[in-house]
Amino acid sequence: MRQPMLPWALWLCAGLTLTACSSQPQPSGAATVRVERELVSHNLHIDAGEQRVLASPQRNIRVTEQWLHRVTEFDGRDRLTNSHESYQALPWDNQLVSMIAEDRRFALRTNHDGMLRLNLLDEQFVELDFENLRAVQLIARAGPGVVAEQTLLISRELRSVLREAVMLVHDNLEESGVEQWVYRIRRLDALGLEEESNQLENMLIVLTVGDPELQAEFLQALEGGKQP
């Protein structure tokens, strides 16, 4: 008659054992670690390449935002356990960068990688006096006291190229014929402005899509290298 009671006795003992285990105090060292972060420095860095003199109208510019923190860790009894510095550098993505030239301010913008493509032949710079342009200044600002500046000089050779290149790139295409188009493309290439030469060629191909005869004439002249 006592055997049926045995399972109940085992379950009771097991329950008491589990209750006793769960009620045991936790060790004091298991408390959450407290971490403090103190900002030591916050700045921007403009990387415009090693050469500070522009020999080409194009230059890739990289902007990086940098933080330095002092990290301090404390244990459950608020005792210091560790202290170190943490450095972080991230691309300054999709942010405005000012360019100052001849006391005029222009707005440029970085991409997701913190890069911007400076091209002095962009349309917004057309009215600059390239003959007397000696330097451009780049300014990035992330807040009060967080400013980076970089100055790029314009070489004498580039100034002379820019004067002619502006007309070759931006003069009205509709007022000139096929031979003049080809001349402008060839001349840009001769000035060392291969990127602008290719862009102008592609633009003219697109513009003549609606006139197959004109496009064929242009391509034929381009291949033959006719001069005006």
C-alpha positions in Angstrom: 0.0 0.0 0.0 3.0 2.4 0.5 4.4 2.0 -3.1 1.9 4.3 -4.8 3.1 7.1 -2.5 6.8 6.9 -3.7 6.4 8.9 -6.8 4.8 11.7 -4.9 7.6 11.7 -2.4 10.2 12.0 -5.2 8.3 14.9 -6.8 8.2 16.7 -3.5 11.9 16.3 -2.8 12.7 17.5 -6.3 10.5 20.6 -5.9 12.1 21.4 -2.6 15.6 21.1 -4.1 14.7 23.4 -7.0 13.2 26.0 -4.7 16.3 25.9 -2.5 18.6 26.4 -5.6 16.6 29.4 -6.9 16.6 31.1 -3.6 20.3 31.1 -3.1 21.8 34.6 -3.2 23.6 35.7 -6.4 27.3 36.6 -6.1 28.0 40.3 -5.8 30.3 40.2 -8.8 27.5 39.5 -11.3 26.3 43.2 -11.2 26.2 45.1 -14.5 29.4 46.9 -15.5 29.0 50.7 -15.8 30.7 52.4 -18.7 31.4 56.1 -19.1 32.4 57.8 -22.4 34.0 61.2 -22.4 34.6 63.0 -25.7 38.2 64.1 -25.9 38.2 65.5 -29.5 35.9 65.8 -32.5 37.2 67.1 -35.8 36.9 66.9 -39.6 39.7 66.0 -42.0 39.9 67.0 -45.7 42.1 64.8 -47.8 42.8 66.6 -51.1 45.8 64.5 -52.1 49.5 65.1 -51.6 49.8 67.7 -54.3 48.5 71.1 -53.2 48.8 72.6 -56.7 46.1 71.7 -59.2 47.5 70.7 -62.6 44.1 69.4 -63.7 40.6 70.9 -63.3 39.5 67.7 -61.6 40.4 66.4 -58.1 38.8 63.8 -55.8 38.4 65.1 -52.3 37.7 62.9 -49.3 36.2 64.2 -46.0 36.4 62.2 -42.8 34.7 62.9 -39.4 36.8 61.7 -36.5 36.0 61.2 -32.8 38.3 60.4 -29.8 36.6 59.2 -26.6 38.0 58.2 -23.2 36.2 55.1 -22.1 36.1 54.2 -18.4 34.6 51.0 -16.9 33.4 50.4 -13.3 32.3 47.1 -11.6 29.3 46.4 -9.4 30.9 48.1 -6.5 31.7 51.2 -8.6 35.4 50.4 -8.7 37.5 51.4 -11.7 38.3 48.3 -13.7 39.5 49.7 -17.1 40.3 52.9 -18.9 41.3 53.4 -22.5 40.8 55.7 -25.5 38.5 54.8 -28.4 39.1 56.3 -31.9 36.5 56.4 -34.6 36.7 57.7 -38.2 33.7 57.7 -40.6 33.1 59.1 -44.0 31.4 62.5 -43.9 28.5 61.3 -46.1 26.0 63.5 -47.9 27.3 66.7 -46.4 27.9 70.2 -47.8 31.4 71.5 -48.4 31.9 75.1 -49.3 34.4 76.2 -51.9 35.6 79.8 -51.9 37.1 81.3 -55.1 37.5 85.0 -55.8 35.4 85.9 -52.6 32.6 83.8 -54.0 31.2 80.8 -52.2 30.0 77.6 -54.0 28.2 74.6 -52.5 29.6 71.1 -53.1 28.3 67.9 -51.5 30.0 64.6 -50.5 28.6 61.3 -51.5 27.9 58.3 -49.2 31.6 57.5 -49.0 32.5 61.1 -48.0 33.9 61.8 -51.5 33.3 64.8 -53.7 34.5 65.4 -57.3 35.9 68.9 -57.7 35.8 70.0 -61.3 36.6 73.6 -62.1 34.9 73.2 -65.5 31.5 72.6 -63.9 28.8 75.0 -65.0 28.6 76.8 -61.7 32.2 78.0 -62.1 31.9 79.3 -65.6 31.9 83.0 -64.6 35.2 82.7 -62.6 38.1 84.7 -63.9 40.4 81.8 -64.4 43.2 84.0 -65.8 43.6 85.5 -62.3 42.4 82.6 -60.2 45.3 81.6 -57.9 43.7 79.4 -55.4 40.4 77.8 -54.1 39.6 77.1 -50.5 37.5 74.1 -49.3 35.7 74.4 -45.9 33.8 71.6 -44.1 31.9 72.4 -40.9 30.2 70.0 -38.6 29.3 72.4 -35.8 30.8 75.2 -33.6 34.5 74.6 -33.4 34.5 71.6 -35.7 35.8 73.0 -39.0 38.3 71.7 -41.5 39.9 73.9 -44.2 42.1 73.0 -47.2 43.6 75.4 -49.8 44.5 74.3 -53.4 46.6 76.4 -55.6 46.0 76.7 -59.4 49.0 76.3 -61.6 49.8 78.8 -64.3 49.5 76.1 -67.0 46.1 75.1 -65.7 44.8 78.7 -65.7 45.6 79.1 -69.4 44.0 75.7 -70.2 40.8 76.6 -68.2 40.3 79.9 -70.1 40.1 78.0 -73.4 38.4 74.9 -72.0 35.4 76.8 -70.6 34.5 78.0 -74.2 35.1 74.6 -75.7 32.8 72.9 -73.1 30.1 75.5 -72.5 29.6 77.5 -75.8 26.3 76.9 -77.4 26.4 73.7 -79.5 23.4 74.6 -81.7 25.2 77.6 -83.1 28.1 75.6 -84.5 28.2 72.8 -87.1 29.5 69.2 -87.1 33.1 70.2 -87.9 33.2 72.6 -85.0 31.8 69.9 -82.7 34.6 67.6 -83.8 37.2 70.4 -83.3 36.0 71.1 -79.8 36.2 67.4 -78.9 39.7 67.0 -80.4 41.0 70.2 -78.8 39.8 69.2 -75.3 41.7 66.0 -75.8 44.8 67.8 -76.9 44.6 70.0 -73.8 44.8 66.9 -71.7 41.1 67.1 -70.7 40.1 63.6 -71.8 37.2 63.4 -69.4 35.6 66.5 -70.8 36.3 65.4 -74.4 34.5 62.1 -73.8 31.6 63.9 -72.1 31.1 66.3 -74.9 31.3 63.5 -77.5 28.7 61.5 -75.6 26.4 64.5 -75.2 26.5 65.2 -78.9 25.6 61.6 -79.7 22.6 61.8 -77.4 21.5 65.2 -78.8 21.6 63.9 -82.4 19.5 60.7 -81.7 16.4 62.3 -83.2 18.3 63.2 -86.4 19.9 60.0 -87.8 21.4 61.8 -90.8 23.1 64.5 -88.6 24.3 61.9 -86.2 25.8 59.8 -89.0 27.5 62.9 -90.4 28.9 63.7 -86.9 30.2 60.2 -86.3 31.8 60.1 -89.8 33.5 63.4 -89.2 34.6 62.3 -85.7 36.2 59.1 -87.1 37.9 61.0 -89.9 39.2 63.6 -87.5 38.2 66.6 -89.8 39.2 70.0 -88.7 37.2 73.2 -89.3 
